[in-house]
Amino acid sequence: MTPVELSRTVLHAVRRAVEEGELSVAVPERVRVAPPGPGGCGDYATNVALQLARPAGQPALRVAEVLRARLMGAGGISEVVVTGPGFINFRVGGTAPGELVREILRRGERYGHGASLAGRDGGVVRLRAARDVRAVVHGDVLARLLRSQGASVQVSCVGPLEEGWRGVLEVRFDLPDGDGHPGADHLSHIDRHKDIEVRPLPAPADPLPLGRDAARWALLWPAPHDRPRIGEEHLVQRESNPLFRVRYAHARCRGLVRNAADLGFGPEPGAVEPRGAQKPQETEEPQETQVLLRALADHPRVLAAAAAHHAPDRLARHLVAVADAVLPLFPAVLPMGEEKPSAAHRARLALAVAAGTVLAGGLSLLGIDAPDHL
């Protein structure tokens, strides 16, 4: 079960409690789930009971128990525990490697795409970017993110796009300007008071000399209210460069597929046991693998949040987290010495392929290439 699916399950439990008269509250539009904080347990937690307690006129612990009763036994949830003043903690079954990896491989680079924003704002979300290089790149990426969550989007600029923005950064907007160039919205039926202004803090220097991929990353990596750094640090091929780590991890994932094919085996989702495990209790996924699985399972929630909050930096940072989490897996994917390919090798390879798929899909939404060789 992904965080987005878990959020919907909790929301359904709230709705049932309201319909059955145990809670008298307005059902929220969405419920946020996240890794548990200090004192929590399991895979995810939510504070929805604390949020509903006052409008429901009941203690948060009581609200939490009402919801817990409806969540126990729900598909994909193996355990529900109430901690602290009313936090609901979950252990989910859907983060097992086989199920999660199969889902990612089935959906490919569209894993995490959904319909949470379908039908918003009268059916069309209208983005209007300032005539600034960072604003137009943000507008381009926000349109991709919103569409990934089912929204219909029109994106425009207050003036014509510069040639370098179109040619180097490959920014493409929907609406023409008065001069016939792609970019600015001049159409009379658009109500500018209803447009969503895209106006992040401008870049301190021209990013075009960095080229498309590094320039886009430099403009998207910081939060919109933070000033980006425009320099050659985005081009260096070393661990200090987050973009390099993401693209390197993807290239390694693809390389492992080629190497495995040379050895006569391919990916097959399953349990990812530690190398050299001998005892049954050692067949549980190692801590490093659990970190990667959680990052992959969190991808749909990150995409939905990045779209809803107009924050492409959230996706960029998540891709770095996935890249850093998959790197420790690489040495155990291929057989060593006289070792023969086993089910464990095929499962590790499938997990690496899933991570590479998430990295490629995320980079594509940012408008950045994910090369197979680096």
C-alpha positions as CSV (number, residue, x, y, z in Angstrom):
1,M,0.0,0.0,0.0
2,T,1.4,3.4,-1.0
3,P,1.1,6.5,1.2
4,V,-1.5,7.9,-1.2
5,E,-3.6,4.7,-1.0
6,L,-3.2,4.8,2.8
7,S,-4.4,8.4,2.9
8,R,-7.5,7.4,0.9
9,T,-8.1,4.5,3.2
10,V,-8.0,6.7,6.3
11,L,-10.3,9.2,4.6
12,H,-12.7,6.5,3.8
13,A,-12.7,5.5,7.5
14,V,-13.5,9.0,8.6
15,R,-16.3,9.2,6.1
16,R,-17.8,5.9,7.4
17,A,-17.5,7.1,11.0
18,V,-19.4,10.2,10.0
19,E,-22.1,8.4,8.1
20,E,-22.6,5.9,10.9
21,G,-23.0,8.7,13.5
22,E,-19.9,8.1,15.6
23,L,-18.3,11.4,14.5
24,S,-20.0,14.6,13.8
25,V,-17.5,16.6,11.6
26,A,-17.0,17.8,8.1
27,V,-15.1,15.2,6.2
28,P,-11.7,16.7,5.2
29,E,-10.6,16.8,1.6
30,R,-7.5,14.8,2.3
31,V,-5.6,13.1,5.1
32,R,-1.9,13.5,5.4
33,V,0.2,10.4,6.3
34,A,4.0,10.6,6.9
35,P,6.7,8.5,8.5
36,P,6.1,8.4,12.3
37,G,7.8,10.9,14.5
38,P,9.5,10.4,17.9
39,G,7.4,8.0,20.0
40,G,5.6,6.6,17.0
41,C,5.9,3.2,15.5
42,G,5.4,1.3,12.2
43,D,5.7,2.6,8.7
44,Y,3.4,5.7,8.7
45,A,1.4,7.8,11.0
46,T,-1.4,10.5,10.8
47,N,-2.6,13.2,13.2
48,V,-6.1,13.3,11.7
49,A,-7.6,12.4,15.1
50,L,-6.1,15.5,16.7
51,Q,-7.4,17.6,13.8
52,L,-10.9,16.3,14.2
53,A,-11.1,16.2,18.0
54,R,-12.2,19.8,18.6
55,P,-14.9,20.0,15.8
56,A,-16.1,16.5,16.8
57,G,-16.4,17.6,20.5
58,Q,-14.5,14.5,21.6
59,P,-11.0,13.7,23.0
60,A,-8.5,13.0,20.3
61,L,-7.8,9.5,21.8
62,R,-11.5,8.7,21.4
63,V,-11.5,9.8,17.8
64,A,-8.4,7.8,17.1
65,E,-10.0,4.6,18.6
66,V,-13.1,5.2,16.5
67,L,-11.0,5.3,13.4
68,R,-8.7,2.5,14.5
69,A,-11.6,0.1,14.7
70,R,-12.5,0.9,11.0
71,L,-8.9,0.6,9.8
72,M,-8.0,-2.7,11.4
73,G,-8.0,-5.4,8.8
74,A,-8.2,-3.0,5.9
75,G,-6.4,-4.3,2.8
76,G,-2.7,-3.5,2.9
77,I,-2.7,-2.6,6.6
78,S,-1.2,-5.2,9.0
79,E,-1.2,-3.2,12.2
80,V,-2.8,0.0,13.6
81,V,-1.5,1.5,16.9
82,V,-2.6,4.7,18.7
83,T,0.3,6.6,20.4
84,G,0.7,9.8,22.4
85,P,-2.2,12.2,22.5
86,G,-3.9,10.5,19.5
87,F,-1.5,9.7,16.6
88,I,-2.6,6.8,14.5
89,N,0.4,4.6,13.5
90,F,0.3,2.0,10.7
91,R,2.3,-0.9,9.6
92,V,1.5,-1.6,6.0
93,G,1.9,-4.9,4.1
94,G,2.1,-3.2,0.7
95,T,5.7,-2.2,1.2
96,A,6.8,-5.8,0.8
97,P,9.3,-5.9,-2.1
98,G,7.4,-8.2,-4.4
99,E,4.1,-6.3,-4.3
100,L,5.6,-2.8,-4.5
101,V,8.2,-3.6,-7.2
102,R,5.5,-5.4,-9.3
103,E,3.4,-2.3,-9.1
104,I,6.2,0.0,-10.2
105,L,7.3,-2.3,-13.0
106,R,3.7,-2.6,-14.2
107,R,3.1,1.2,-14.3
108,G,6.6,2.2,-15.5
109,E,7.5,5.8,-15.4
110,R,3.8,6.7,-14.7
111,Y,4.1,5.1,-11.3
112,G,2.8,7.7,-8.9
113,H,0.5,9.4,-11.4
114,G,-3.0,9.7,-10.2
115,A,-6.3,11.7,-10.4
116,S,-6.2,13.6,-7.0
117,L,-6.4,17.0,-8.8
118,A,-8.9,16.0,-11.5
119,G,-11.7,18.5,-11.9
120,R,-10.2,21.2,-9.7
121,D,-10.8,24.9,-10.4
122,G,-13.7,24.3,-12.8
123,G,-11.8,21.7,-14.7
124,V,-8.8,23.9,-15.8
125,V,-5.8,25.0,-13.7
126,R,-4.4,28.2,-15.3
127,L,-0.7,28.9,-14.6
128,R,0.7,32.3,-15.6
129,A,4.5,32.7,-15.3
130,A,6.4,35.9,-14.9
131,R,8.6,36.7,-17.8
132,D,11.7,35.4,-16.0
133,V,13.8,32.3,-16.8
134,R,13.1,30.7,-13.4
135,A,9.4,31.4,-13.6
136,V,9.0,29.9,-17.0
137,V,10.9,26.7,-16.0
138,H,8.7,26.5,-12.9
139,G,5.6,27.0,-15.0
140,D,6.6,24.3,-17.4
141,V,7.3,21.8,-14.6
142,L,4.3,22.6,-12.6
143,A,2.1,22.0,-15.6
144,R,3.7,18.5,-15.9
145,L,3.2,17.8,-12.2
146,L,-0.4,18.9,-12.2
147,R,-1.2,16.9,-15.3
148,S,0.4,13.8,-13.6
149,Q,-2.3,14.2,-11.0
150,G,-5.2,14.4,-13.4
151,A,-5.5,18.2,-13.7
152,S,-6.3,20.0,-16.9
153,V,-3.7,22.8,-17.2
154,Q,-3.2,25.9,-19.3
155,V,0.2,27.5,-18.9
156,S,1.2,30.9,-20.2
157,C,3.7,33.7,-19.7
158,V,3.2,37.5,-19.4
159,G,5.3,38.1,-22.4
160,P,7.0,36.2,-25.3
161,L,9.5,33.5,-24.3
162,E,13.1,34.2,-25.2
163,E,14.7,32.1,-27.8
164,G,17.1,30.5,-25.3
165,W,14.2,29.5,-23.0
166,R,12.6,27.6,-25.9
167,G,15.8,26.3,-27.6
168,V,18.1,25.5,-24.7
169,L,15.7,24.8,-21.8
170,E,13.0,23.4,-24.1
171,V,10.2,25.3,-22.3
172,R,6.8,24.7,-24.1
173,F,3.7,26.7,-23.1
174,D,0.1,26.2,-24.3
175,L,-1.1,29.7,-25.1
176,P,0.2,32.1,-27.8
177,D,1.1,35.7,-27.2
178,G,0.0,38.7,-29.3
179,D,3.1,38.3,-31.5
180,G,2.3,34.7,-32.3
181,H,5.1,33.2,-30.2
182,P,4.4,30.4,-27.8
183,G,4.2,31.8,-24.3
184,A,2.0,34.7,-23.3
185,D,-1.7,34.6,-22.7
186,H,-3.6,37.3,-24.5
187,L,-6.9,35.6,-25.0
188,S,-9.9,37.6,-23.9
189,H,-11.7,34.8,-22.3
190,I,-9.1,34.3,-19.6
191,D,-9.9,36.0,-16.3
192,R,-6.5,37.1,-15.0
193,H,-7.8,37.4,-11.5
194,K,-8.2,33.6,-11.5
195,D,-4.8,32.8,-12.9
196,I,-2.3,31.2,-10.6
197,E,0.8,33.4,-10.7
198,V,4.1,31.6,-11.0
199,R,6.7,33.9,-9.6
200,P,9.6,32.2,-7.8
201,L,12.5,34.2,-6.5
202,P,14.6,35.1,-9.7
203,A,17.9,33.5,-10.4
204,P,20.9,35.8,-9.8
205,A,22.6,34.9,-13.1
206,D,21.8,33.5,-16.5
207,P,21.6,29.6,-16.2
208,L,21.6,29.0,-20.0
209,P,25.4,28.3,-20.1
210,L,24.9,25.3,-17.9
211,G,22.8,23.6,-20.6
212,R,19.3,22.3,-20.3
213,D,19.6,19.6,-17.6
214,A,21.9,21.4,-15.2
215,A,20.1,24.7,-15.7
216,R,16.7,23.2,-15.0
217,W,18.0,21.4,-11.9
218,A,19.7,24.6,-10.6
219,L,16.4,26.5,-11.0
220,L,14.2,23.7,-9.5
221,W,16.3,22.3,-6.7
222,P,15.8,25.2,-4.2
223,A,12.3,26.0,-2.9
224,P,10.6,28.8,-4.9
225,H,11.2,31.3,-2.1
226,D,14.9,30.5,-2.0
227,R,17.4,32.1,-4.4
228,P,19.1,29.4,-6.6
229,R,22.8,29.1,-7.0
230,I,23.9,29.3,-10.7
231,G,27.4,27.9,-11.0
232,E,29.5,25.0,-12.3
233,E,28.8,23.0,-9.2
234,H,25.8,21.6,-11.1
235,L,28.1,20.2,-13.8
236,V,30.7,18.4,-11.7
237,Q,30.5,14.6,-11.7
238,R,31.0,13.9,-8.1
239,E,28.9,13.0,-5.0
240,S,28.7,16.7,-3.9
241,N,26.4,17.3,-6.9
242,P,22.8,16.0,-6.2
243,L,21.9,16.0,-9.9
244,F,25.0,13.8,-10.6
245,R,24.0,11.4,-7.8
246,V,20.5,11.0,-9.3
247,R,21.6,10.5,-12.8
248,Y,24.5,8.2,-11.8
249,A,22.1,6.0,-9.7
250,H,19.8,5.7,-12.7
251,A,22.6,4.8,-15.1
252,R,23.9,2.2,-12.6
253,C,20.4,0.6,-12.4
254,R,20.3,0.4,-16.2
255,G,23.9,-1.0,-16.3
256,L,23.0,-3.7,-13.9
257,V,20.2,-4.9,-16.2
258,R,22.7,-5.2,-19.1
259,N,25.2,-7.0,-16.9
260,A,22.6,-9.4,-15.6
261,A,21.4,-10.2,-19.1
262,D,25.0,-11.1,-20.0
263,L,25.0,-13.5,-17.1
264,G,21.7,-15.0,-18.3
265,F,19.2,-13.7,-15.8
266,G,16.7,-10.9,-15.4
267,P,14.6,-9.1,-12.8
268,E,12.0,-11.0,-10.8
269,P,10.2,-9.3,-7.8
270,G,10.5,-11.1,-4.5
271,A,12.0,-11.0,-1.0
272,V,15.3,-9.1,-0.9
273,E,17.3,-11.1,1.7
274,P,20.8,-10.0,2.8
275,R,23.7,-11.5,0.9
276,G,24.9,-14.6,2.7
277,A,21.8,-15.0,4.9
278,Q,21.7,-18.6,6.4
279,K,19.1,-18.5,9.1
280,P,15.3,-17.9,8.6
281,Q,15.4,-14.8,10.8
282,E,18.1,-13.4,8.5
283,T,15.8,-13.4,5.5
284,E,14.1,-10.1,6.5
285,E,15.0,-7.2,4.4
286,P,18.1,-5.3,5.7
287,Q,17.7,-1.8,7.0
288,E,19.1,-0.3,3.8
289,T,16.5,-2.1,1.7
290,Q,13.7,-1.0,4.0
291,V,14.9,2.7,3.5
292,L,14.7,2.2,-0.3
293,L,11.3,0.5,-0.2
294,R,9.9,3.4,1.9
295,A,11.3,5.9,-0.5
296,L,9.8,4.1,-3.5
297,A,6.4,3.6,-1.7
298,D,6.4,7.4,-0.9
299,H,6.8,8.5,-4.5
300,P,3.1,8.8,-5.2
301,R,2.6,11.0,-2.1
302,V,5.5,13.2,-3.1
303,L,4.2,13.7,-6.6
304,A,0.8,14.6,-5.3
305,A,2.2,17.0,-2.7
306,A,4.6,18.6,-5.3
307,A,1.7,19.2,-7.6
308,A,-0.8,20.4,-4.9
309,H,1.7,22.8,-3.3
310,H,3.3,24.0,-6.5
311,A,6.7,22.8,-5.2
312,P,8.8,21.0,-7.8
313,D,11.7,21.1,-5.3
314,R,9.9,18.4,-3.3
315,L,10.2,16.1,-6.2
316,A,13.9,17.0,-6.8
317,R,14.8,16.3,-3.2
318,H,12.8,13.0,-3.2
319,L,14.8,11.8,-6.2
320,V,18.0,12.5,-4.3
321,A,16.7,10.4,-1.4
322,V,15.8,7.5,-3.8
323,A,19.3,7.7,-5.4
324,D,21.1,7.7,-2.0
325,A,18.9,4.8,-0.9
326,V,19.5,2.6,-3.9
327,L,23.3,3.0,-4.0
328,P,24.0,0.5,-1.1
329,L,22.0,-2.2,-3.0
330,F,24.3,-2.3,-6.1
331,P,27.2,-4.4,-4.8
332,A,24.7,-7.3,-3.9
333,V,22.8,-7.4,-7.2
334,L,25.2,-9.5,-9.3
335,P,26.7,-12.8,-8.4
336,M,30.3,-12.8,-7.1
337,G,33.0,-15.3,-8.0
338,E,31.6,-18.7,-8.6
339,E,28.2,-17.7,-7.3
340,K,25.3,-18.7,-9.5
341,P,22.3,-16.3,-10.2
342,S,19.6,-17.0,-7.6
343,A,16.1,-15.8,-6.7
344,A,17.7,-13.3,-4.4
345,H,19.8,-11.9,-7.2
346,R,16.7,-11.6,-9.4
347,A,14.8,-9.9,-6.6
348,R,17.6,-7.4,-5.9
349,L,17.8,-6.7,-9.7
350,A,14.0,-6.1,-9.8
351,L,14.3,-3.7,-6.9
352,A,17.1,-1.8,-8.7
353,V,15.0,-1.6,-11.8
354,A,12.1,-0.2,-9.8
355,A,14.3,2.4,-8.3
356,G,15.7,3.3,-11.8
357,T,12.1,3.6,-13.1
358,V,11.2,6.0,-10.3
359,L,14.3,8.1,-11.0
360,A,13.6,8.2,-14.7
361,G,10.0,9.1,-14.3
362,G,10.8,11.9,-11.8
363,L,13.5,13.4,-14.0
364,S,11.2,13.3,-16.9
365,L,8.6,15.4,-15.0
366,L,11.4,17.9,-14.3
367,G,12.3,18.0,-18.0
368,I,15.7,16.4,-17.4
369,D,17.2,13.5,-19.2
370,A,17.9,10.2,-17.5
371,P,20.8,8.7,-19.5
372,D,21.4,4.9,-19.5
373,H,25.2,5.6,-19.7
374,L,27.0,8.2,-17.6
